Amino acid sequence: MHQQSPTVSISDLDLPEVPGSLRGRLEVDTSAEGHPQIGIVHDGVLITAPYYDVGMTGHADPSEYGLSIAEADFLVAANERLTVEYASRTPAADEGK
């Protein structure tokens, strides 16, 4: 079951300038990666990786989700940035063992 965190909002994430076409469309997901990822909802599914199909098994065209290439590139770059940022905050597993 997909759950979104009510404690994290888009404004909490310190993202680079959000394209105007994505304002009001972005959602935050904290369940999949262990840290926030952003995406858009398409046909009831939160899309955080717009170059992959919903099953994450193959390539997709972002237009399948109603996204332009620029919008898709923004999502990918923002999610990569969030991954790096949150990884640097988390102590390495088993550190010091």
Backbone hydrogen bonds in HBPLUS format (Angstrom, degrees):
<---DONOR---> <-ACCEPTOR-->    atom                        ^
c    i                          cat <-CA-CA->   ^        H-A-AA   ^      H-
h    n   atom  resd res      DA  || num        DHA   H-A  angle D-A-AA Bond
n    s   type  num  typ     dist DA aas  dist angle  dist       angle   num
A0012-ASP N   A0009-SER O   3.00 MM   3  5.23 139.2  2.17 103.8 115.6     1
A0013-LEU N   A0010-ILE O   3.10 MM   3  5.52 157.9  2.15 113.1 119.8     2
A0022-LEU N   A0019-PRO O   2.87 MM   3  5.48 156.8  1.92 119.3 126.8     3
A0023-ARG N   A0020-GLY O   3.24 MM   3  5.24 148.2  2.35  99.3 108.4     4
A0025-ARG N   A0022-LEU O   2.92 MM   3  5.20 161.8  1.96 130.6 133.9     5
A0027-GLU N   A0039-GLY O   2.79 MM  12  5.43 153.4  1.86 153.8 160.3     6
A0039-GLY N   A0027-GLU O   3.07 MM  12  5.43 147.7  2.18 144.7 150.8     7
A0029-ASP N   A0037-GLN O   2.81 MM   8  5.25 164.8  1.84 162.0 165.8     8
A0037-GLN N   A0029-ASP O   2.83 MM   8  5.25 140.4  1.98 144.5 157.5     9
A0040-ILE N   A0047-ILE O   3.11 MM   7  5.34 142.8  2.25 137.4 140.0    10
A0047-ILE N   A0040-ILE O   2.73 MM   7  5.34 177.5  1.73 157.4 157.1    11
A0042-HIS N   A0045-VAL O   2.83 MM   3  5.30 164.8  1.85 148.5 150.0    12
A0045-VAL N   A0042-HIS O   3.01 MM   3  5.30 162.1  2.04 113.9 119.8    13
A0052-TYR N   A0049-ALA O   3.11 MM   3  5.86 162.3  2.14 129.7 131.1    14
A0060-ALA N   A0051-TYR O   2.87 MM   9  4.84 153.5  1.94 113.0 113.2    15
A0053-ASP N   A0058-GLY O   2.79 MM   5  5.56 153.4  1.86 146.4 150.3    16
A0056-MET N   A0053-ASP O   2.76 MM   3  5.12 159.9  1.80 118.3 124.5    17
A0064-GLU N   A0061-ASP O   2.78 MM   3  5.63 162.2  1.81 130.9 136.2    18
A0065-TYR N   A0062-PRO O   2.90 MM   3  5.47 154.5  1.97 114.6 122.4    19
A0067-LEU N   A0062-PRO O   3.09 MM   5  5.15 160.8  2.13 131.9 129.9    20
A0066-GLY N   A0063-SER O   3.02 MM   3  4.69 163.3  2.05  99.9 104.2    21
A0072-ALA N   A0068-SER O   2.94 MM   4  6.17 163.4  1.97 152.1 156.9    22
A0073-ASP N   A0069-ILE O   2.80 MM   4  5.98 161.8  1.83 153.6 158.9    23
A0074-PHE N   A0070-ALA O   3.00 MM   4  6.17 149.2  2.10 140.0 148.0    24
A0075-LEU N   A0071-GLU O   3.05 MM   4  6.40 161.2  2.09 150.8 154.6    25
A0076-VAL N   A0072-ALA O   2.97 MM   4  6.25 167.0  1.99 157.2 160.3    26
A0077-ALA N   A0073-ASP O   2.94 MM   4  6.05 171.8  1.95 151.6 154.2    27
A0078-ALA N   A0074-PHE O   2.84 MM   4  5.93 164.6  1.87 155.0 159.9    28
A0079-ASN N   A0075-LEU O   2.91 MM   4  6.01 161.0  1.95 149.7 154.9    29
A0080-GLU N   A0076-VAL O   2.89 MM   4  6.09 152.9  1.96 149.8 157.8    30
A0081-ARG N   A0077-ALA O   2.93 MM   4  6.10 158.5  1.98 146.4 152.5    31
A0082-LEU N   A0078-ALA O   2.91 MM   4  6.18 155.1  1.97 145.9 152.8    32
A0083-THR N   A0079-ASN O   2.94 MM   4  6.10 154.4  2.01 142.8 149.6    33
A0084-VAL N   A0080-GLU O   3.05 MM   4  6.33 165.0  2.07 153.5 156.2    34
A0085-GLU N   A0081-ARG O   2.87 MM   4  6.02 166.8  1.88 152.7 157.2    35
A0086-TYR N   A0082-LEU O   2.90 MM   4  5.97 169.2  1.91 152.0 154.5    36
A0087-ALA N   A0083-THR O   2.94 MM   4  5.96 148.7  2.04 143.1 152.4    37
A0088-SER N   A0084-VAL O   3.04 MM   4  6.22 149.0  2.14 147.9 154.9    38
A0089-ARG N   A0086-TYR O   3.18 MM   3  5.06 140.2  2.35  93.6 104.9    39
A0095-GLU N   A0092-ALA O   3.25 MM   3  5.44 147.0  2.36 131.7 125.8    40
A0097-LYS N   A0094-ASP O   3.21 MM   3  5.60 154.5  2.28 136.2 132.9    41
